[in-house]
Amino acid sequence: SGVVAIVAATKDGCLVLTEQFRKAVNARVIDLPAGLAGDVAGMKGEPLLNAARRELLEETGYESSRWEFLTEGPSSPGMTNEMLSFYLARNAEKTGPGGGDASEDIDVHIVPLDRLHRWLEDRRADGVLIDPKVYLGGFFASGMKEA
């Protein structure tokens, strides 16, 4: 198992983000699409890339045929040994409804990279928490030029 976070960039220069209520902080949080590998019945030992593909589609309704592993590291090394793997989904396209599974209520945001910082600051001013991984996602998406 493991945890995946997806930097989904559309071909027109937008970042695909999720927003949902998180009980642990009692607030709505903007985050990258993310989830656990192997948490679905019958999927024990699921490869991380498969989990990334599944989570992106489930949470956002987006898919990509161009995936790249970006990096991995501990999610909170002072609290857990959990490792977080980041994947880039290039040219992500909307193919399904998204919104998460029956236990989730996810809003999907498609944000132009050139307005990401301002958009995040506006959301913060509205009382929404921003997961810092979103800034890392913006960094990766902005730095990844088409090959």
OpenMM code with the backbone's topology and positions (N, CA, C; nanometers):
from openmm import Vec3, app, unit

residues = "SER GLY VAL VAL ALA ILE VAL ALA ALA THR LYS ASP GLY CYS LEU VAL LEU THR GLU GLN PHE ARG LYS ALA VAL ASN ALA ARG VAL ILE ASP LEU PRO ALA GLY LEU ALA GLY ASP VAL ALA GLY MET LYS GLY GLU PRO LEU LEU ASN ALA ALA ARG ARG GLU LEU LEU GLU GLU THR GLY TYR GLU SER SER ARG TRP GLU PHE LEU THR GLU GLY PRO SER SER PRO GLY MET THR ASN GLU MET LEU SER PHE TYR LEU ALA ARG ASN ALA GLU LYS THR GLY PRO GLY GLY GLY ASP ALA SER GLU ASP ILE ASP VAL HIS ILE VAL PRO LEU ASP ARG LEU HIS ARG TRP LEU GLU ASP ARG ARG ALA ASP GLY VAL LEU ILE ASP PRO LYS VAL TYR LEU GLY GLY PHE PHE ALA SER GLY MET LYS GLU ALA".split()
positions = [
    Vec3(0.0847, -0.1186, 0.0000),
    Vec3(0.0000, 0.0000, 0.0000),
    Vec3(0.0881, 0.1235, 0.0000),
    Vec3(0.0278, 0.2365, -0.0016),
    Vec3(0.0966, 0.3645, -0.0011),
    Vec3(-0.0033, 0.4724, -0.0320),
    Vec3(0.0441, 0.5927, -0.0370),
    Vec3(-0.0414, 0.7071, -0.0647),
    Vec3(0.0076, 0.7735, -0.1925),
    Vec3(-0.0869, 0.8123, -0.2774),
    Vec3(-0.0529, 0.8803, -0.4020),
    Vec3(-0.1176, 1.0189, -0.4029),
    Vec3(-0.0479, 1.1136, -0.4628),
    Vec3(-0.1016, 1.2475, -0.4885),
    Vec3(-0.0790, 1.2751, -0.6364),
    Vec3(-0.1812, 1.3320, -0.6991),
    Vec3(-0.1772, 1.3491, -0.8433),
    Vec3(-0.1737, 1.4958, -0.8805),
    Vec3(-0.0727, 1.5333, -0.9583),
    Vec3(-0.0631, 1.6664, -1.0171),
    Vec3(-0.1223, 1.6518, -1.1562),
    Vec3(-0.2498, 1.6861, -1.1692),
    Vec3(-0.3196, 1.6701, -1.2970),
    Vec3(-0.3234, 1.8048, -1.3671),
    Vec3(-0.2543, 1.8118, -1.4800),
    Vec3(-0.2457, 1.9355, -1.5577),
    Vec3(-0.3206, 1.9167, -1.6891),
    Vec3(-0.4098, 2.0101, -1.7193),
    Vec3(-0.4838, 2.0032, -1.8454),
    Vec3(-0.3984, 2.0590, -1.9582),
    Vec3(-0.4354, 2.0279, -2.0821),
    Vec3(-0.3557, 2.0761, -2.1956),
    Vec3(-0.3647, 2.2266, -2.2129),
    Vec3(-0.4661, 2.2905, -2.1518),
    Vec3(-0.4759, 2.4363, -2.1618),
    Vec3(-0.4188, 2.5083, -2.0392),
    Vec3(-0.3323, 2.4414, -1.9639),
    Vec3(-0.2571, 2.5072, -1.8575),
    Vec3(-0.3298, 2.5258, -1.7266),
    Vec3(-0.4152, 2.4318, -1.6905),
    Vec3(-0.4873, 2.4386, -1.5632),
    Vec3(-0.4453, 2.3223, -1.4733),
    Vec3(-0.4648, 2.3422, -1.3442),
    Vec3(-0.4391, 2.2395, -1.2446),
    Vec3(-0.5735, 2.1911, -1.1919),
    Vec3(-0.5894, 2.0595, -1.1807),
    Vec3(-0.7127, 1.9997, -1.1303),
    Vec3(-0.6967, 1.9807, -0.9793),
    Vec3(-0.7850, 2.0446, -0.9025),
    Vec3(-0.7787, 2.0386, -0.7564),
    Vec3(-0.9101, 1.9858, -0.6988),
    Vec3(-0.9031, 1.9366, -0.5765),
    Vec3(-1.0221, 1.8903, -0.5063),
    Vec3(-1.0457, 1.9767, -0.3831),
    Vec3(-1.1719, 1.9809, -0.3418),
    Vec3(-1.2088, 2.0494, -0.2178),
    Vec3(-1.3110, 1.9627, -0.1469),
    Vec3(-1.2857, 1.9369, -0.0197),
    Vec3(-1.3813, 1.8601, 0.0598),
    Vec3(-1.3669, 1.8912, 0.2074),
    Vec3(-1.4726, 1.8607, 0.2818),
    Vec3(-1.4692, 1.8786, 0.4261),
    Vec3(-1.3807, 1.7716, 0.4862),
    Vec3(-1.2919, 1.8143, 0.5753),
    Vec3(-1.2028, 1.7213, 0.6450),
    Vec3(-1.2312, 1.7307, 0.7947),
    Vec3(-1.2821, 1.6217, 0.8479),
    Vec3(-1.3240, 1.6182, 0.9881),
    Vec3(-1.2089, 1.6504, 1.0845),
    Vec3(-1.0893, 1.6021, 1.0533),
    Vec3(-0.9749, 1.6211, 1.1436),
    Vec3(-0.9464, 1.7684, 1.1713),
    Vec3(-0.9725, 1.8561, 1.0742),
    Vec3(-0.9490, 2.0002, 1.0923),
    Vec3(-1.0802, 2.0785, 1.0965),
    Vec3(-1.1922, 2.0066, 1.0877),
    Vec3(-1.3256, 2.0673, 1.0944),
    Vec3(-1.3409, 2.1833, 0.9960),
    Vec3(-1.2954, 2.1601, 0.8730),
    Vec3(-1.3003, 2.2666, 0.7723),
    Vec3(-1.2932, 2.2050, 0.6329),
    Vec3(-1.3302, 2.2852, 0.5351),
    Vec3(-1.3115, 2.2458, 0.3955),
    Vec3(-1.1648, 2.2692, 0.3603),
    Vec3(-1.1094, 2.1797, 0.2780),
    Vec3(-0.9674, 2.1845, 0.2438),
    Vec3(-0.9522, 2.1677, 0.0930),
    Vec3(-0.8684, 2.2544, 0.0329),
    Vec3(-0.8278, 2.2401, -0.1072),
    Vec3(-0.7035, 2.1518, -0.1085),
    Vec3(-0.7025, 2.0519, -0.1980),
    Vec3(-0.5920, 1.9577, -0.2021),
    Vec3(-0.5728, 1.9080, -0.3450),
    Vec3(-0.4631, 1.8371, -0.3665),
    Vec3(-0.4446, 1.7622, -0.4897),
    Vec3(-0.5313, 1.6371, -0.4807),
    Vec3(-0.5784, 1.5850, -0.5931),
    Vec3(-0.6431, 1.4547, -0.5882),
    Vec3(-0.5432, 1.3554, -0.5285),
    Vec3(-0.5910, 1.2702, -0.4384),
    Vec3(-0.4997, 1.1808, -0.3683),
    Vec3(-0.5770, 1.0649, -0.3073),
    Vec3(-0.5035, 0.9635, -0.2662),
    Vec3(-0.5688, 0.8522, -0.1993),
    Vec3(-0.4728, 0.7396, -0.1690),
    Vec3(-0.5298, 0.6348, -0.1133),
    Vec3(-0.4535, 0.5180, -0.0723),
    Vec3(-0.4507, 0.4130, -0.1820),
    Vec3(-0.3376, 0.3483, -0.1940),
    Vec3(-0.3277, 0.2320, -0.2828),
    Vec3(-0.3735, 0.1097, -0.2046),
    Vec3(-0.4465, 0.0226, -0.2711),
    Vec3(-0.4865, -0.1020, -0.2087),
    Vec3(-0.5978, -0.0911, -0.1073),
    Vec3(-0.6714, 0.0204, -0.1056),
    Vec3(-0.7776, 0.0371, -0.0061),
    Vec3(-0.9142, -0.0104, -0.0560),
    Vec3(-0.9200, -0.0571, -0.1789),
    Vec3(-1.0434, -0.1086, -0.2361),
    Vec3(-1.0418, -0.2610, -0.2221),
    Vec3(-1.1558, -0.3188, -0.1846),
    Vec3(-1.1649, -0.4637, -0.1672),
    Vec3(-1.1113, -0.5359, -0.2910),
    Vec3(-1.0257, -0.6336, -0.2669),
    Vec3(-0.9686, -0.7126, -0.3746),
    Vec3(-0.8506, -0.6470, -0.4444),
    Vec3(-0.8046, -0.5313, -0.3959),
    Vec3(-0.6964, -0.4585, -0.4623),
    Vec3(-0.5696, -0.4529, -0.3764),
    Vec3(-0.5564, -0.5432, -0.2787),
    Vec3(-0.4360, -0.5439, -0.1961),
    Vec3(-0.3141, -0.5585, -0.2862),
    Vec3(-0.2111, -0.4786, -0.2626),
    Vec3(-0.0911, -0.4820, -0.3447),
    Vec3(-0.1047, -0.4036, -0.4745),
    Vec3(-0.2085, -0.3216, -0.4840),
    Vec3(-0.2311, -0.2407, -0.6045),
    Vec3(-0.1083, -0.1545, -0.6351),
    Vec3(-0.0585, -0.1568, -0.7580),
    Vec3(0.0533, -0.0689, -0.7939),
    Vec3(0.0157, 0.0792, -0.7743),
    Vec3(0.1116, 0.1585, -0.7322),
    Vec3(0.0847, 0.3000, -0.7033),
    Vec3(0.0319, 0.3755, -0.8245),
    Vec3(0.0867, 0.3495, -0.9424),
    Vec3(0.0377, 0.4190, -1.0612),
    Vec3(-0.1088, 0.3837, -1.0886),
    Vec3(-0.1464, 0.2588, -1.0686),
    Vec3(-0.2873, 0.2203, -1.0863),
    Vec3(-0.3757, 0.2955, -0.9863),
    Vec3(-0.3280, 0.3076, -0.8626),
    Vec3(-0.4039, 0.3803, -0.7612),
    Vec3(-0.4183, 0.5272, -0.8003),
    Vec3(-0.3120, 0.5855, -0.8553),
    Vec3(-0.3173, 0.7258, -0.8980),
    Vec3(-0.4212, 0.7437, -1.0086),
    Vec3(-0.4207, 0.6554, -1.1050),
    Vec3(-0.5203, 0.6623, -1.2143),
    Vec3(-0.6618, 0.6498, -1.1589),
    Vec3(-0.6821, 0.5530, -1.0723),
    Vec3(-0.8140, 0.5287, -1.0136),
    Vec3(-0.8611, 0.6477, -0.9315),
    Vec3(-0.7738, 0.7013, -0.8472),
    Vec3(-0.8112, 0.8135, -0.7613),
    Vec3(-0.8424, 0.9395, -0.8422),
    Vec3(-0.7644, 0.9664, -0.9464),
    Vec3(-0.7907, 1.0848, -1.0282),
    Vec3(-0.9290, 1.0754, -1.0910),
    Vec3(-0.9620, 0.9619, -1.1480),
    Vec3(-1.0925, 0.9457, -1.2117),
    Vec3(-1.2052, 0.9500, -1.1086),
    Vec3(-1.1874, 0.8782, -0.9989),
    Vec3(-1.2913, 0.8721, -0.8955),
    Vec3(-1.3199, 1.0088, -0.8349),
    Vec3(-1.2147, 1.0808, -0.8003),
    Vec3(-1.2328, 1.2083, -0.7314),
    Vec3(-1.2693, 1.3225, -0.8238),
    Vec3(-1.2164, 1.3228, -0.9459),
    Vec3(-1.2317, 1.4412, -1.0318),
    Vec3(-1.3050, 1.4161, -1.1628),
    Vec3(-1.3122, 1.2914, -1.2057),
    Vec3(-1.3697, 1.2624, -1.3373),
    Vec3(-1.2713, 1.2848, -1.4504),
    Vec3(-1.1432, 1.3058, -1.4189),
    Vec3(-1.0399, 1.3296, -1.5203),
    Vec3(-0.9553, 1.2049, -1.5390),
    Vec3(-0.9058, 1.1894, -1.6622),
    Vec3(-0.8134, 1.0817, -1.6962),
    Vec3(-0.6990, 1.1389, -1.7790),
    Vec3(-0.5913, 1.0618, -1.7847),
    Vec3(-0.4756, 1.1008, -1.8644),
    Vec3(-0.4111, 0.9751, -1.9219),
    Vec3(-0.3544, 0.9890, -2.0403),
    Vec3(-0.2785, 0.8776, -2.0986),
    Vec3(-0.1281, 0.9013, -2.0838),
    Vec3(-0.0913, 1.0142, -2.0238),
    Vec3(0.0516, 1.0484, -2.0074),
    Vec3(0.0834, 1.0689, -1.8598),
    Vec3(0.1397, 0.9687, -1.7989),
    Vec3(0.1717, 0.9703, -1.6561),
    Vec3(0.3221, 0.9665, -1.6346),
    Vec3(0.3659, 1.0405, -1.5334),
    Vec3(0.5078, 1.0390, -1.4952),
    Vec3(0.5178, 1.0366, -1.3441),
    Vec3(0.6078, 0.9537, -1.2931),
    Vec3(0.6405, 0.9568, -1.1512),
    Vec3(0.7225, 1.0832, -1.1261),
    Vec3(0.6894, 1.1586, -1.0214),
    Vec3(0.7623, 1.2821, -0.9906),
    Vec3(0.8607, 1.2631, -0.8759),
    Vec3(0.8097, 1.2248, -0.7598),
    Vec3(0.8956, 1.2085, -0.6423),
    Vec3(0.8168, 1.1381, -0.5337),
    Vec3(0.8856, 1.0994, -0.4285),
    Vec3(0.8183, 1.0429, -0.3124),
    Vec3(0.8923, 1.0833, -0.1874),
    Vec3(0.8218, 1.0782, -0.0763),
    Vec3(0.8829, 1.1104, 0.0511),
    Vec3(0.7837, 1.0891, 0.1633),
    Vec3(0.8304, 1.1016, 0.2867),
    Vec3(0.7420, 1.0819, 0.4013),
    Vec3(0.6375, 1.1939, 0.4091),
    Vec3(0.5131, 1.1566, 0.4383),
    Vec3(0.4059, 1.2562, 0.4439),
    Vec3(0.4137, 1.3407, 0.5706),
    Vec3(0.4510, 1.2804, 0.6801),
    Vec3(0.4656, 1.3514, 0.8076),
    Vec3(0.5634, 1.2713, 0.8928),
    Vec3(0.6944, 1.2877, 0.8685),
    Vec3(0.7945, 1.1991, 0.9274),
    Vec3(0.8008, 1.1988, 1.0797),
    Vec3(0.7472, 1.3001, 1.1432),
    Vec3(0.7452, 1.3004, 1.2892),
    Vec3(0.6280, 1.2234, 1.3471),
    Vec3(0.5320, 1.1850, 1.2592),
    Vec3(0.4095, 1.1204, 1.3067),
    Vec3(0.3875, 0.9796, 1.2516),
    Vec3(0.4382, 0.9533, 1.1301),
    Vec3(0.4058, 0.8269, 1.0647),
    Vec3(0.5175, 0.7875, 0.9683),
    Vec3(0.5225, 0.6587, 0.9350),
    Vec3(0.6201, 0.6125, 0.8355),
    Vec3(0.5587, 0.6081, 0.6957),
    Vec3(0.4401, 0.6615, 0.6805),
    Vec3(0.3693, 0.6647, 0.5525),
    Vec3(0.4492, 0.7419, 0.4478),
    Vec3(0.4596, 0.6804, 0.3293),
    Vec3(0.5284, 0.7446, 0.2180),
    Vec3(0.4249, 0.7945, 0.1170),
    Vec3(0.4506, 0.9121, 0.0619),
    Vec3(0.3620, 0.9763, -0.0339),
    Vec3(0.4330, 0.9838, -0.1687),
    Vec3(0.3692, 0.9301, -0.2723),
    Vec3(0.4257, 0.9307, -0.4067),
    Vec3(0.3463, 1.0260, -0.4948),
    Vec3(0.4171, 1.1160, -0.5634),
    Vec3(0.3548, 1.2141, -0.6512),
    Vec3(0.3674, 1.1699, -0.7960),
    Vec3(0.2565, 1.1818, -0.8691),
    Vec3(0.2529, 1.1509, -1.0111),
    Vec3(0.1998, 1.2714, -1.0874),
    Vec3(0.2550, 1.2933, -1.2063),
    Vec3(0.2068, 1.3967, -1.2963),
    Vec3(0.1196, 1.3304, -1.4024),
    Vec3(-0.0015, 1.3821, -1.4188),
    Vec3(-0.0927, 1.3376, -1.5246),
    Vec3(-0.1010, 1.4524, -1.6245),
    Vec3(-0.0315, 1.4378, -1.7364),
    Vec3(-0.0305, 1.5433, -1.8392),
    Vec3(-0.1571, 1.5360, -1.9246),
    Vec3(-0.1972, 1.6528, -1.9759),
    Vec3(-0.3104, 1.6610, -2.0685),
    Vec3(-0.4356, 1.5919, -2.0139),
    Vec3(-0.4612, 1.6098, -1.8856),
    Vec3(-0.5780, 1.5482, -1.8228),
    Vec3(-0.7058, 1.5992, -1.8894),
    Vec3(-0.7987, 1.5056, -1.9120),
    Vec3(-0.9244, 1.5388, -1.9778),
    Vec3(-1.0416, 1.4859, -1.8966),
    Vec3(-1.1498, 1.5623, -1.8947),
    Vec3(-1.2707, 1.5226, -1.8236),
    Vec3(-1.3404, 1.4108, -1.9008),
    Vec3(-1.3619, 1.2959, -1.8326),
    Vec3(-1.4287, 1.1826, -1.8959),
    Vec3(-1.5415, 1.1260, -1.8108),
    Vec3(-1.5526, 1.1692, -1.6869),
    Vec3(-1.6536, 1.1140, -1.5973),
    Vec3(-1.7023, 1.2178, -1.4994),
    Vec3(-1.7934, 1.1779, -1.4097),
    Vec3(-1.8538, 1.2743, -1.3177),
    Vec3(-1.7628, 1.3207, -1.2043),
    Vec3(-1.6748, 1.2351, -1.1535),
    Vec3(-1.5926, 1.2725, -1.0387),
    Vec3(-1.6786, 1.2870, -0.9150),
    Vec3(-1.6240, 1.3551, -0.8146),
    Vec3(-1.6979, 1.3772, -0.6912),
    Vec3(-1.6705, 1.2787, -0.5812),
    Vec3(-1.5914, 1.1757, -0.6087),
    Vec3(-1.5568, 1.0786, -0.5059),
    Vec3(-1.6539, 0.9627, -0.4982),
    Vec3(-1.6317, 0.8763, -0.3986),
    Vec3(-1.7191, 0.7612, -0.3786),
    Vec3(-1.8351, 0.8009, -0.2872),
    Vec3(-1.9145, 0.7036, -0.2458),
    Vec3(-2.0350, 0.7305, -0.1675),
    Vec3(-2.0056, 0.7978, -0.0330),
    Vec3(-1.8842, 0.7819, 0.0189),
    Vec3(-1.8500, 0.8411, 0.1488),
    Vec3(-1.7882, 0.9804, 0.1361),
    Vec3(-1.7730, 1.0294, 0.0127),
    Vec3(-1.7058, 1.1575, -0.0103),
    Vec3(-1.8006, 1.2575, -0.0763),
    Vec3(-1.7723, 1.3835, -0.0544),
    Vec3(-1.8457, 1.4924, -0.1191),
    Vec3(-1.7404, 1.5906, -0.1692),
    Vec3(-1.6878, 1.5628, -0.2877),
    Vec3(-1.5730, 1.6371, -0.3403),
    Vec3(-1.6180, 1.7360, -0.4467),
    Vec3(-1.5752, 1.8606, -0.4308),
    Vec3(-1.5905, 1.9613, -0.5358),
    Vec3(-1.4602, 1.9657, -0.6140),
    Vec3(-1.4703, 1.9752, -0.7448),
    Vec3(-1.3531, 1.9789, -0.8319),
    Vec3(-1.3343, 2.1213, -0.8826),
    Vec3(-1.2108, 2.1683, -0.8784),
    Vec3(-1.1763, 2.3012, -0.9280),
    Vec3(-1.0711, 2.2874, -1.0370),
    Vec3(-1.0915, 2.3585, -1.1467),
    Vec3(-0.9957, 2.3626, -1.2571),
    Vec3(-0.9408, 2.5051, -1.2589),
    Vec3(-0.8150, 2.5196, -1.2188),
    Vec3(-0.7591, 2.6525, -1.1942),
    Vec3(-0.6417, 2.6791, -1.2894),
    Vec3(-0.6479, 2.7890, -1.3653),
    Vec3(-0.5346, 2.8240, -1.4516),
    Vec3(-0.4071, 2.8420, -1.3678),
    Vec3(-0.2994, 2.7810, -1.4130),
    Vec3(-0.1740, 2.7893, -1.3384),
    Vec3(-0.1258, 2.9329, -1.3215),
    Vec3(-0.1521, 3.0178, -1.4198),
    Vec3(-0.1047, 3.1557, -1.4078),
    Vec3(-0.1870, 3.2371, -1.3074),
    Vec3(-0.2960, 3.1807, -1.2553),
    Vec3(-0.3756, 3.2492, -1.1534),
    Vec3(-0.3868, 3.1680, -1.0243),
    Vec3(-0.3094, 3.0607, -1.0151),
    Vec3(-0.3216, 2.9680, -0.9026),
    Vec3(-0.3011, 3.0364, -0.7681),
    Vec3(-0.1920, 3.1103, -0.7522),
    Vec3(-0.1631, 3.1711, -0.6227),
    Vec3(-0.2760, 3.2650, -0.5788),
    Vec3(-0.3202, 3.3514, -0.6664),
    Vec3(-0.4284, 3.4451, -0.6328),
    Vec3(-0.5576, 3.3701, -0.5977),
    Vec3(-0.5885, 3.2664, -0.6772),
    Vec3(-0.7091, 3.1879, -0.6522),
    Vec3(-0.7024, 3.1220, -0.5143),
    Vec3(-0.5880, 3.0649, -0.4804),
    Vec3(-0.5714, 3.0023, -0.3493),
    Vec3(-0.5847, 3.1049, -0.2367),
    Vec3(-0.5264, 3.2205, -0.2548),
    Vec3(-0.5373, 3.3247, -0.1512),
    Vec3(-0.6820, 3.3708, -0.1352),
    Vec3(-0.7566, 3.3797, -0.2435),
    Vec3(-0.8989, 3.4153, -0.2345),
    Vec3(-0.9765, 3.3087, -0.1587),
    Vec3(-0.9472, 3.1810, -0.1855),
    Vec3(-1.0142, 3.0722, -0.1141),
    Vec3(-0.9786, 3.0756, 0.0344),
    Vec3(-0.8513, 3.1028, 0.0645),
    Vec3(-0.8088, 3.1123, 0.2046),
    Vec3(-0.8841, 3.2243, 0.2751),
    Vec3(-0.9012, 3.3365, 0.2065),
    Vec3(-0.9753, 3.4497, 0.2639),
    Vec3(-1.1206, 3.4131, 0.2916),
    Vec3(-1.1731, 3.3157, 0.2160),
    Vec3(-1.3098, 3.2674, 0.2377),
    Vec3(-1.3182, 3.1650, 0.3504),
    Vec3(-1.2034, 3.1325, 0.4128),
    Vec3(-1.2030, 3.0390, 0.5250),
    Vec3(-1.1729, 2.8950, 0.4894),
    Vec3(-1.1362, 2.8697, 0.3648),
    Vec3(-1.1008, 2.7346, 0.3218),
    Vec3(-0.9525, 2.7126, 0.3502),
    Vec3(-0.9173, 2.5968, 0.4040),
    Vec3(-0.7773, 2.5648, 0.4287),
    Vec3(-0.7126, 2.5144, 0.3001),
    Vec3(-0.5854, 2.5433, 0.2832),
    Vec3(-0.5102, 2.5011, 0.1650),
    Vec3(-0.4029, 2.4028, 0.2092),
    Vec3(-0.4084, 2.2816, 0.1564),
    Vec3(-0.3037, 2.1851, 0.1852),
    Vec3(-0.1777, 2.2321, 0.1126),
    Vec3(-0.0639, 2.2418, 0.1815),
    Vec3(0.0580, 2.2910, 0.1173),
    Vec3(0.1036, 2.2094, -0.0035),
    Vec3(0.0589, 2.0852, -0.0155),
    Vec3(0.0962, 2.0044, -0.1319),
    Vec3(0.0463, 2.0675, -0.2616),
    Vec3(-0.0585, 2.1497, -0.2529),
    Vec3(-0.1108, 2.2163, -0.3725),
    Vec3(-0.0027, 2.3061, -0.4331),
    Vec3(0.0743, 2.3744, -0.3490),
    Vec3(0.1805, 2.4620, -0.4002),
    Vec3(0.2889, 2.3793, -0.4697),
    Vec3(0.3202, 2.2631, -0.4152),
    Vec3(0.4164, 2.1735, -0.4790),
    Vec3(0.3621, 2.1281, -0.6137),
    Vec3(0.2330, 2.0966, -0.6174),
    Vec3(0.1703, 2.0579, -0.7433),
    Vec3(0.1782, 2.1681, -0.8470),
    Vec3(0.1539, 2.2923, -0.8051),
    Vec3(0.1653, 2.4060, -0.8964),
    Vec3(0.3067, 2.4212, -0.9489),
    Vec3(0.4045, 2.4005, -0.8619),
    Vec3(0.5454, 2.4065, -0.9015),
    Vec3(0.5756, 2.3016, -1.0082),
    Vec3(0.5352, 2.1776, -0.9819),
    Vec3(0.5611, 2.0704, -1.0779),
    Vec3(0.4888, 2.0954, -1.2095),
    Vec3(0.3617, 2.1327, -1.2031),
    Vec3(0.2829, 2.1524, -1.3255),
    Vec3(0.3387, 2.2685, -1.4087),
    Vec3(0.3834, 2.3743, -1.3429),
    Vec3(0.4378, 2.4898, -1.4148),
    Vec3(0.5738, 2.4595, -1.4770),
    Vec3(0.6503, 2.3727, -1.4145),
    Vec3(0.7853, 2.3429, -1.4620),
    Vec3(0.7939, 2.2316, -1.5639),
    Vec3(0.6833, 2.1661, -1.5890),
    Vec3(0.6844, 2.0524, -1.6795),
    Vec3(0.6398, 2.0974, -1.8185),
    Vec3(0.7343, 2.1290, -1.9023),
    Vec3(0.7044, 2.1695, -2.0403),
    Vec3(0.6813, 2.0457, -2.1247),
    Vec3(0.6007, 2.0598, -2.2247),
    Vec3(0.5752, 1.9472, -2.3156),
    Vec3(0.7056, 1.9022, -2.3803),
    Vec3(0.7239, 1.7728, -2.3840),
    Vec3(0.8455, 1.7172, -2.4440),
    Vec3(0.8234, 1.6905, -2.5916),
] * unit.nanometer
topology = app.Topology()
chain = topology.addChain("A")
for resn in residues:
    res = topology.addResidue(resn, chain)
    for name in ("N", "CA", "C"):
        topology.addAtom(name, app.Element.getBySymbol(name[0]), res)
